[in-house]
């Protein structure tokens, strides 16, 4: 069962079009040390808080008058992507190569607003 789940996650990551995702926020740092620290923080935040999207996305979909099931699907997809992507960021934090996550990973600010996103 573990092998099947691992293969599904790897397949999901390979198929997901990461080109469409924006660069991670830590990539804008000036020095190597700042980028490494930013990547470590970004990975840790996504590993620990990636599950929040499972509740945030359906709530967001309902508040915008969209389909609950679409929001639930996006929340589940983002949960997996944030958790797995955050773990990859943590493991490779010494190598400042970006692995973009959907919606810039877990964020506590809504785009264009100071309101809390999650």
C-alpha positions in Angstrom: 0.0 0.0 0.0 2.8 2.4 0.8 4.4 1.8 -2.6 1.1 2.5 -4.4 0.6 5.7 -2.4 4.2 6.8 -3.1 3.9 6.1 -6.8 0.6 8.1 -6.9 2.1 11.0 -5.2 5.2 11.0 -7.5 2.9 10.7 -10.5 0.7 13.6 -9.3 3.8 15.8 -8.8 5.1 14.9 -12.2 1.8 15.6 -14.0 1.0 18.8 -12.2 2.0 21.8 -14.4 4.4 23.6 -12.1 5.3 26.1 -14.8 1.9 27.8 -14.2 2.7 28.3 -10.5 4.3 31.6 -9.4 7.8 31.5 -7.9 8.0 30.9 -4.2 8.4 34.0 -2.1 11.9 33.0 -0.8 13.4 33.1 -4.3 13.4 37.0 -4.1 16.0 37.0 -1.3 19.3 38.5 -2.1 21.9 36.2 -0.5 22.4 32.5 -0.4 21.9 32.4 3.4 18.6 34.3 3.2 17.3 32.0 0.4 18.2 28.9 2.3 16.6 30.2 5.5 13.5 31.3 3.5 13.2 27.9 1.8 13.5 26.2 5.1 10.8 28.4 6.6 8.6 28.0 3.6 8.9 24.2 3.6 8.2 23.9 7.4 5.2 26.2 7.1 3.7 24.1 4.3 4.4 20.8 6.0 2.8 21.9 9.3 -0.1 23.9 7.9 -0.8 22.4 4.4 -3.9 20.7 5.8 -5.7 24.0 6.3 -6.5 24.1 2.5 -8.9 21.2 3.0 -11.2 23.5 5.0 -10.3 26.9 3.4 -11.0 26.1 -0.2 -14.5 24.7 0.3 -15.4 27.6 2.5 -14.0 30.0 -0.1 -16.0 28.3 -2.9 -19.2 28.6 -0.9 -18.6 32.3 -0.1 -18.0 33.0 -3.8 -21.2 31.1 -4.7 -19.3 28.3 -6.4 -19.7 24.5 -6.2 -18.8 23.0 -2.8 -17.4 19.8 -4.4 -15.1 21.8 -6.6 -13.7 23.6 -3.6 -13.3 20.3 -1.8 -11.4 18.9 -4.7 -9.1 21.9 -4.9 -8.6 21.8 -1.1 -7.7 18.1 -1.2 -5.3 18.7 -4.2 -3.7 21.7 -2.5 -3.4 19.8 0.8 -1.4 17.0 -0.9 0.6 19.4 -3.0 1.5 21.7 0.0 2.4 18.8 2.3 4.5 16.9 -0.2 6.0 20.0 -1.8 6.8 21.4 1.7 8.5 18.1 2.6 10.6 18.3 -0.6 11.5 21.9 0.2 12.6 20.9 3.7 14.7 18.0 2.5 16.4 20.2 -0.2 16.6 23.5 1.7 20.4 23.7 1.3 19.9 23.7 -2.5 18.0 26.9 -3.4 16.1 25.5 -6.4 12.5 26.4 -6.4 9.6 23.9 -6.4 6.5 26.2 -6.9 3.4 25.3 -5.0 -0.2 26.1 -5.9 -1.3 29.6 -4.7 2.3 30.1 -3.3 1.7 27.4 -0.8 0.2 28.1 2.6 -0.3 31.9 3.0 -1.9 33.9 5.7 -2.7 36.9 3.5 -5.3 37.1 0.8 -4.0 38.4 -2.5 -4.7 42.1 -2.8 -6.0 42.3 0.8 -4.7 42.4 4.3 -7.4 40.0 5.5 -6.3 36.6 6.7 -6.5 33.9 4.0 -6.2 30.9 6.3 
